Amino acid sequence: MIETPASTTEGADAAALRERARLTFDLDVDICIVGAGLAGLTVALEATRMGASVAVLEGRHVGWNASGNQLGTVMPGYGLPLGDLIERVGFEDARELWSLSKAGADYVRATATEAAMPGISLSEGALEVSNVDAGDQLISRLQMLLEDFATEVEGWQIDRVRTELKTDRYFHGIYYPKAFQIDGRKYVHGLAALARRAGARIFEDTPVVSIDSSGIRKRIVTPSARLRASHIVLAGNVHLGAPLRRLSETLLPVWRYAGVTAPLGDRLAEVVGFKGSVSDTDGIDHFRVVDGGRLMWASPEITWAGRPRRFAGAIARRIRTIFPKLGRIEITDTFGGAIGQTVHGMPQIGQLRKGLWVTSGFGRQGLNTSAMAGQLIARSILWGDERWRLFTPFELVWAGGPAGRAAVLVVGLWNRGSSAAAGALARHRERVRIREGLREARLAEANRQAGTRPAVARRPPPGRPRPVRPPQPRPAQASQPPQSVEPPPPIPAGQDEGEGA
Ligand SMILES: Cc1cc2nc3c(=O)[nH]c(=O)nc-3n(C[C@H](O)[C@H](O)[C@H](O)COP(=O)(O)OP(=O)(O)OC[C@H]3O[C@@H](n4cnc5c(N)ncnc54)[C@H](O)[C@@H]3O)c2cc1C
């Protein structure tokens, strides 16, 4: 079984929220759920609200892994980019899947109220920034989100992004005004409290060691008790292990760690004006301001587990790289967990055999997707809702065991390396453009003062705004022939890079 040290700073409030009850007696229920993370608890809450008797069996404690150690950003969509989703299932099904993902975010918003979960600290807005200068791609994505996928978004130009985030690392951005963030740890414990209140029984320190799902009444074995249930829901993510090892092997475990800085005072407001979550399109940076003056920042994904504290230095270095003006950073809290990544990038939601369900593989975007999955599965079991079938194109694909993990490490490093290279190239191009712009302005000014005009007007490379020229004074000598203002032929792609560098 894969072990994950989850948090170095599990708060006293989280500890207080737990009432650890181990299952020590045999039990008969309608639905037995394996795993008390976001996925299992949402099924539990919804199914009990619909009148089912529910037992949740959790090997450690509520929110032990990723669910209790995440950044709390709630956005529409999946880990799989929208374009890939359309390619995979076609436009119409992609639209339905997307709207389910939005419904998942709405569910979290409706559930995470201050009244139901005191201190949940909901705040609005998320910004997705690009590491490269990709304005054209941004426009087509914006159009698609707005017009075809009914998602409220705004496109932010580079200047706007950099007014809010003082760094030259990020270029354009997509702003999601309806996205939001919550205290992720409070949310998972709040879900458990709501489920208990609705009548679900949650047993902690109760690992499921085997299941027999062949009969109508299925059997579940734990170290000190047995259960019988009509339905079993597997929500154990990468740690499921013995009950259905083949299912665990369809997930690639990747770990993500995060840190929270000591209060940064006024210097934080000078560099980060944006109040919501920020993530980059390459999935490397993900951060937000918390507690009025600290930064909460997630590391990139890695393929091994470590103590969260070990990653504090790397997180601090990354923050300084993006925001050098912040100076020295101290990381006071660290936490993290294992994320279950599927080969196709979409979650595993559905019925494996009659009465045996899976809700897993939510990757780095688990809040809205696990909420949606919880509703779908509870409704399928109790009301016969068949919409989970939209996920059937995303089959259970063996993730390759240790060889798969090695491959994901190489691909991850390669992607990170190529995204860093693309970012560096984009920033280099931008420096060249700025230098060129300054040179042109100086030339124009010199010409203006000398009363001359430049010999040849330069055409800006494609996609670059044409410089606005100051009005040219009339030539001093009437006999001077008119100069050509026609631009020269376009500079072939790539050749403009070296110029002026
Ligand atoms: C650092 C970090 C930041 C993140 N930030 C965000 C974010 O901002 N927004 C977002 O949407 N997502 C985020 N995520 C992703 C999100 O946290 C996950 O997708 C989500 O929590 C997965 O939930 P889960 O219930 O499937 O799995 P888990 O949280 O792994 O829960 C599974 C539970 O099942 C239990 N279990 C497993 N096997 C057994 C067994 N045999 N018997 C009994 N119990 C068992 C485990 O002990 C565990 O508690 C983040 C993740 C990390 C690590």
The ligand as an SDF file (V2000), in Angstrom:
LIG
                    3D

 53 58  0  0  0  0  0  0  0  0999 V2000
   -1.5530   19.8100   -2.5470 C   0  0  0  0  0  0  0  0  0  0  0  0
   -2.8670   19.5440   -3.2450 C   0  0  0  0  0  0  0  0  0  0  0  0
   -3.6320   20.6170   -3.6630 C   0  0  0  0  0  0  0  0  0  0  0  0
   -4.8510   20.3780   -4.3010 C   0  0  0  0  0  0  0  0  0  0  0  0
   -5.6000   21.4720   -4.6250 N   0  0  0  0  0  0  0  0  0  0  0  0
   -6.8160   21.2710   -5.1860 C   0  0  0  0  0  0  0  0  0  0  0  0
   -7.6470   22.3740   -5.4380 C   0  0  0  0  0  0  0  0  0  0  0  0
   -7.3200   23.5170   -5.1190 O   0  0  0  0  0  0  0  0  0  0  0  0
   -8.8230   22.1540   -6.0480 N   0  0  0  0  0  0  0  0  0  0  0  0
   -9.2500   20.8950   -6.3870 C   0  0  0  0  0  0  0  0  0  0  0  0
  -10.3360   20.7640   -6.9620 O   0  0  0  0  0  0  0  0  0  0  0  0
   -8.4800   19.8200   -6.1290 N   0  0  0  0  0  0  0  0  0  0  0  0
   -7.2910   19.9720   -5.5280 C   0  0  0  0  0  0  0  0  0  0  0  0
   -6.5040   18.8810   -5.2440 N   0  0  0  0  0  0  0  0  0  0  0  0
   -6.9700   17.5410   -5.6500 C   0  0  0  0  0  0  0  0  0  0  0  0
   -7.9870   16.9400   -4.6640 C   0  0  0  0  0  0  0  0  0  0  0  0
   -7.5230   17.1160   -3.3590 O   0  0  0  0  0  0  0  0  0  0  0  0
   -8.1980   15.4400   -4.9540 C   0  0  0  0  0  0  0  0  0  0  0  0
   -8.5670   15.2460   -6.2810 O   0  0  0  0  0  0  0  0  0  0  0  0
   -9.3100   14.8740   -4.0630 C   0  0  0  0  0  0  0  0  0  0  0  0
   -9.0970   15.1840   -2.7240 O   0  0  0  0  0  0  0  0  0  0  0  0
   -9.4250   13.3540   -4.2290 C   0  0  0  0  0  0  0  0  0  0  0  0
  -10.4100   12.9170   -3.3340 O   0  0  0  0  0  0  0  0  0  0  0  0
  -10.7100   11.3650   -3.0980 P   0  0  0  0  0  0  0  0  0  0  0  0
  -11.8010   11.2760   -2.1080 O   0  0  0  0  0  0  0  0  0  0  0  0
  -10.8950   10.7020   -4.4050 O   0  0  0  0  0  0  0  0  0  0  0  0
   -9.3750   10.7470   -2.5460 O   0  0  0  0  0  0  0  0  0  0  0  0
   -8.5700   10.7950   -1.0930 P   0  0  0  0  0  0  0  0  0  0  0  0
   -8.5800   12.1750   -0.5910 O   0  0  0  0  0  0  0  0  0  0  0  0
   -7.3290   10.1180   -1.3750 O   0  0  0  0  0  0  0  0  0  0  0  0
   -9.5180    9.9290   -0.1650 O   0  0  0  0  0  0  0  0  0  0  0  0
   -9.5240    8.5200   -0.2250 C   0  0  0  0  0  0  0  0  0  0  0  0
   -9.6680    7.9580    1.1870 C   0  0  0  0  0  0  0  0  0  0  0  0
   -9.8860    6.5450    1.0970 O   0  0  0  0  0  0  0  0  0  0  0  0
   -9.2220    5.9160    2.1590 C   0  0  0  0  0  0  0  0  0  0  0  0
   -8.9800    4.5180    1.7820 N   0  0  0  0  0  0  0  0  0  0  0  0
   -8.2620    4.0430    0.7490 C   0  0  0  0  0  0  0  0  0  0  0  0
   -8.2710    2.6950    0.7250 N   0  0  0  0  0  0  0  0  0  0  0  0
   -9.0050    2.3020    1.7770 C   0  0  0  0  0  0  0  0  0  0  0  0
   -9.3600    1.0080    2.2710 C   0  0  0  0  0  0  0  0  0  0  0  0
   -8.9580   -0.1190    1.6830 N   0  0  0  0  0  0  0  0  0  0  0  0
  -10.1310    0.9550    3.3930 N   0  0  0  0  0  0  0  0  0  0  0  0
  -10.5680    2.0940    4.0020 C   0  0  0  0  0  0  0  0  0  0  0  0
  -10.2320    3.3300    3.5600 N   0  0  0  0  0  0  0  0  0  0  0  0
   -9.4690    3.4410    2.4580 C   0  0  0  0  0  0  0  0  0  0  0  0
   -7.9280    6.7160    2.3200 C   0  0  0  0  0  0  0  0  0  0  0  0
   -7.3980    6.5440    3.6200 O   0  0  0  0  0  0  0  0  0  0  0  0
   -8.4080    8.1260    2.0290 C   0  0  0  0  0  0  0  0  0  0  0  0
   -8.7420    8.8280    3.2170 O   0  0  0  0  0  0  0  0  0  0  0  0
   -5.2990   19.0590   -4.5710 C   0  0  0  0  0  0  0  0  0  0  0  0
   -4.5220   17.9840   -4.1590 C   0  0  0  0  0  0  0  0  0  0  0  0
   -3.3320   18.2120   -3.4760 C   0  0  0  0  0  0  0  0  0  0  0  0
   -2.5340   17.0430   -2.9880 C   0  0  0  0  0  0  0  0  0  0  0  0
  1  2  1  0
  2  3  1  0
  2 52  2  0
  3  4  2  0
  4  5  1  0
  4 50  1  0
  5  6  2  0
  6  7  1  0
  6 13  1  0
  7  8  2  0
  7  9  1  0
  9 10  1  0
 10 11  2  0
 10 12  1  0
 12 13  2  0
 13 14  1  0
 14 15  1  0
 14 50  1  0
 15 16  1  0
 16 17  1  0
 16 18  1  0
 18 19  1  0
 18 20  1  0
 20 21  1  0
 20 22  1  0
 22 23  1  0
 23 24  1  0
 24 25  2  0
 24 26  1  0
 24 27  1  0
 27 28  1  0
 28 29  2  0
 28 30  1  0
 28 31  1  0
 31 32  1  0
 32 33  1  0
 33 34  1  0
 33 48  1  0
 34 35  1  0
 35 36  1  0
 35 46  1  0
 36 37  1  0
 36 45  1  0
 37 38  2  0
 38 39  1  0
 39 40  1  0
 39 45  2  0
 40 41  1  0
 40 42  2  0
 42 43  1  0
 43 44  2  0
 44 45  1  0
 46 47  1  0
 46 48  1  0
 48 49  1  0
 50 51  2  0
 51 52  1  0
 52 53  1  0
M  END
$$$$
